Amino acid sequence: MVEDNTYFVRFYIPAAQSFDRIGVRTASTFSGTATVRLGVYNNGTDSTPDTVAFDAGTLSATAASTFYEITITETLAEGWYWFAVNTQTAAATNAFSGGAFVIWAPNLQRTATDLPLNAAVMRESGVTGAFATVNTGNLAYHTTNGAIVAMRAA
């Protein structure tokens, strides 16, 4: 992950649910110390990340192959959302466990040039500090694997 870029991975909540943890896992190649911001964004009318559902704050990642988490108290209604992860201070080897996320949804695929393998991963460049409404001018499809962010049901 590139410093000061927010990476978004789309997910669906089938029924209203409360959550008490959000976290991310470093990859086996991670080395150094990173400050990582986690949160969830609402799904916009054009099926891209839009406004902040919640900003969970930051954590300090310092070891490889480790799951780091933040305590939260959040309830999300049924619907589509986007996990958000941003390295605000990058580690020397800033690697996180990731995967290819493919959701077949025509409204995610606007033009022939916007058809990457990972149709459900997006990136907003130039993001520092707390999460805010997405700057659509800096939003693009991301063509490599997204970091795996997870939440625990309360």
C-alpha positions in Angstrom: 0.0 0.0 0.0 1.2 3.5 -0.9 1.3 6.1 1.9 -1.5 8.6 1.9 -3.7 6.5 -0.4 -7.0 5.1 0.8 -7.9 1.6 -0.5 -11.5 0.6 -0.6 -13.0 -2.9 -0.8 -16.7 -3.3 -1.3 -18.8 -5.6 0.9 -22.4 -6.4 1.7 -24.2 -6.5 5.1 -27.3 -8.8 4.6 -29.1 -7.5 7.8 -28.5 -4.8 10.4 -25.5 -5.8 12.5 -23.4 -4.4 15.4 -19.6 -4.7 15.3 -17.0 -4.4 18.1 -13.7 -4.8 16.2 -12.2 -3.8 12.9 -8.7 -4.9 11.8 -6.1 -5.7 9.2 -3.3 -8.2 8.9 0.3 -7.6 7.9 1.8 -9.8 5.3 4.8 -12.1 6.0 7.1 -9.6 4.2 6.0 -6.6 6.4 8.9 -4.9 8.0 9.1 -1.7 10.1 6.4 0.4 11.6 3.3 1.8 9.9 0.4 4.0 11.1 -2.8 2.6 9.5 -6.2 4.3 9.5 -9.3 2.0 9.2 -12.9 2.7 8.6 -16.0 2.1 6.6 -17.6 4.2 3.8 -21.2 4.3 2.6 -21.9 3.2 -0.9 -22.7 6.1 -3.2 -25.5 6.3 -5.7 -23.0 5.4 -8.5 -21.8 2.3 -6.5 -18.5 3.9 -5.4 -17.3 4.9 -1.9 -18.9 8.2 -0.9 -19.4 9.4 2.7 -17.8 8.1 5.9 -20.0 5.6 7.8 -17.4 5.6 10.5 -13.7 6.3 11.0 -12.2 3.8 13.5 -9.0 5.8 14.0 -5.4 4.5 13.6 -3.3 1.6 14.8 0.4 1.0 14.8 1.6 -2.1 12.9 5.1 -3.3 13.9 5.4 -7.0 13.0 4.9 -9.3 10.1 2.0 -11.9 9.9 0.1 -10.1 12.7 -3.6 -9.2 12.9 -4.0 -5.7 14.3 -7.4 -4.4 15.5 -9.2 -1.4 16.8 -12.2 -1.6 19.3 -15.3 0.0 17.8 -19.0 0.2 18.7 -20.8 0.5 15.3 -24.0 -0.7 13.8 -24.5 -0.9 10.1 -27.9 -1.3 8.3 -28.4 -3.8 5.5 -26.7 -2.7 2.3 -23.4 -2.2 0.4 -20.4 -0.6 2.1 -16.7 -0.1 1.5 -13.9 -1.0 3.9 -11.3 1.8 3.9 -7.6 1.4 4.8 -4.9 4.1 4.6 -1.3 3.9 5.5 -0.6 7.3 7.0 3.0 6.5 7.8 4.4 3.7 5.8 6.7 0.9 7.0 10.0 0.1 5.2 8.2 -2.9 3.6 4.6 -1.8 3.8 2.9 -5.2 2.9 -0.5 -6.3 4.1 -2.4 -9.5 3.6 -4.6 -9.1 0.5 -6.7 -10.8 -2.0 -8.4 -10.4 -5.3 -12.0 -9.1 -4.8 -14.3 -9.5 -7.7 -17.9 -8.6 -7.6 -19.7 -8.8 -10.9 -21.8 -5.7 -11.0 -22.3 -3.7 -14.3 -22.6 -0.4 -12.4 -19.0 -0.9 -11.2 -17.8 -1.1 -14.7 -18.2 2.2 -16.6 -15.9 1.9 -19.6 -13.7 -0.6 -21.3 -10.7 0.9 -19.5 -12.3 0.5 -16.1 -12.6 -3.3 -16.2 -9.7 -4.5 -13.9 -9.7 -8.0 -12.4 -10.4 -6.5 -9.0 -13.6 -4.6 -9.9 -14.5 -4.2 -6.2 -11.2 -2.4 -5.2 -10.8 1.3 -5.6 -8.1 3.8 -4.5 -8.3 7.5 -3.5 -4.9 9.3 -3.7 -3.8 12.2 -1.5 -5.6 11.3 1.7 -4.1 12.5 5.0 -5.6 12.7 8.4 -9.2 11.6 9.3 -11.4 10.1 6.7 -13.8 12.5 4.9 -16.2 12.4 1.9 -14.4 10.9 -1.1 -12.8 13.4 -3.6 -14.1 11.7 -6.7 -11.4 13.5 -8.8 -8.8 11.4 -7.0 -10.8 8.1 -7.1 -9.8 5.3 -9.4 -10.2 1.6 -9.9 -7.2 -0.2 -8.3 -5.8 -3.1 -10.4 -3.9 -5.0 -7.7 -5.1 -6.9 -4.7 -6.8 -5.0 -1.9 -5.8 -5.3 1.8 -8.1 -7.6 3.7 -9.9 -5.7 6.4 -12.3 -7.5 8.7 -14.9 -6.7 11.4 -16.1 -8.8 14.3 -19.8 -9.0 15.0 -20.7 -7.8 18.5 
